Amino acid sequence: MMLSEFDMITIFRWVNDNLFIRKKGSTTCMDDVAERAAQLGVLTNKTKYRAFAEEQKFIGFVWNGKHKTVRLPPGKLEQRIEQISVFLVLGRKYSYDDLEILVGRLNHVSYIVPQLKCYLFGLYRMLCNWSNKAATRFLDTDANDDLNMWHKTLCSFRPLRMIPNPVPVDVGWYGDGST
């Protein structure tokens, strides 16, 4: 309904989080969208939405519509690197709960760095093999290797172009596979 009433391209929805994408040059403003939502019976917290901008935070990431990139909000990348560093201290034991929290946070980050998802398996295996959840344990070799890969990658992380460029690229080549 909102797509037909306002000059929008699409609306991304995740549980109770919405990201409205308006057409370039559109004069639609979020105050109008929130007012119409209220008329339809959808309560909108006016302190939680932001005016249309080049960058918007959605599902815990910062999306840049102009450059078509996605990144972690300011400070979050540094927090994740520091949280991993704590686990890479040799000779230190960790609790099940602390590792589970870290794995959950890294799983969230893997949505924008999908090539790191395979480096969660050693961590999940360690959690699954933790027989006494009240006991502390040393990080096992696979989990340590996985965290080292996460640390190395996040230390050199730059915003990723996750949204394909809609402009076709002429590659200057033609192939015929009908032979």
N, C-alpha and C positions, 0 to 999 in steps of 0.2 A: 504494500500500500504506500509506504513512504517513497519507494522508488518511482511510483507513478505521480505522486504529488509534488515531489521536489526534483531538482535538476541533479540527480545522482547517477553514478555509474553502477555502483553496487554497494551492498552492506555486508560486511563480514561479521558473523556472529559466533560467539563462543560462550556458552552458558548465559551469563547475564552481562557480557561485555560485547559492545558493538563498535565497529569501526565503519564510519560512513565515508564513502569516497564520492566526492562531487566532481562534476565535469569541469574541465579547465575553463576558467573565465566565468564560472557560475557565481551568482550573487547569493545563493542559498547560504544561510547562516545557522549555526547550531541552536541558537535561541529559538528560531522558528521551528526547527525539528523537535526540540524539547517541548515547546508549547503545543504542537500538534499531537505529540505522543501523550501529553497530559489530557488533552481533549478526548483521546481515544481510551483513556483509563489506564495508561501505562505511566506509572509514577517515575519521574526522572529526578535524580539528585542533581540540582543545578551546580553544586560545588564539585562534582566529579567529572563533568564533561568539559572538554576544551574546544575553543573555536577552531575552525578549519585552519590547518597550517601544513607546511611542507613536511614536518615530522610530527608523528603521533605515537603515543605509547599504547600498545594493544597486546594483551595476553603476556605482559612482562617483557616485551621487546619494543625497541624504537624503530618504527618503520618510516623510511624517507620516500615519499611518493615521487619526488622530482628525480632523485638519483636511483630510485628503485633498489634501495639497500635496506638491510635489517641488521640491527646490532643490539647489544645489551645496553640498558640505561647507564648513565654516568655513574661510575663507582662500582657497578655490579661485576664488571670484568675483573677489576682489581680484587674485589672480595672473593671471587671464585678462585683466582690464582693463589691468594693468601690461604684460603681454606684448604686447597690441595697441598700447599707447601707444608702446612701443619702435619698432614698425614705422611709426608715424605721424610720426616725426621727419623733417622735410624735408631733402633733400640727403644722405641716408644710403643706402648700398648694403647689400643683404642677400644671404645665401647661400641656395642652393636648400634645403639641409637645414634651416636655421632656419625658412624659410617653410613647408616641408612639415610640420614639427613643430607649428607654430602652427595650420595648417589642420586637422591631425588632432585637435588639442585642441578647436578650434571645432566641428568636425563632431560630436564627442562632446557638447558643450554643446547642439547643435541638437536633440538628442533631447528636451530639456525646454523649448527655445525654438524650436519648429519653424518659426515665421514667419521666422526668420533663415537657414534653410537656403538660400533663394534668394540670400542674400548671401555664399555660398561660391563661386559660379560664376566670378566674376572672379579669385578666388584660385586656383581649380583651372585656369583658362585660363592664368594666368601660369605656373603650374608646368608645364603641358603644353607651353607655348611656350619653355621654358627650354632652349635648345639645348646649351649648355656648362654642365653642372651644377657644374663647378669654379669658374666665374666668378661674381662677385657682380653684382647688378643693382639698379637703383632700382625702387621699387614703381611699377607702371604705374597709370594713372588709374582703371581699373575696380577693380583690387585695392584702391587707396587709398579709393575710394568705399565699397566693401564693408566695409572695416575701420572706416571712420568710422561706418557704420550699426551695426556690432557694438558699437563703443565706446559710442556714444550709448545703445543699448538696454541693454547690461549695466550701465551706470552708474546706470540707474533700475530695475534688475531687482528684483522681489519674488517670493517663492515663488509658484508657479503652482498653481492647482487643476486638476490633470491627471486626477484620478479623479472621474468624474461622481457627483453626489449621487444615491443610490438612491431618495430620497423623491420621489414624483411631485409636480409643481407644478400646482396648479389655476390655469389662466390666465384662467378666467372667460369662456371663449369657446367656441362650438361652430360648426363649419362643415359644410355638406353639399355635397359636390362631385358629387352624382348628377344634376344638371340637364343 
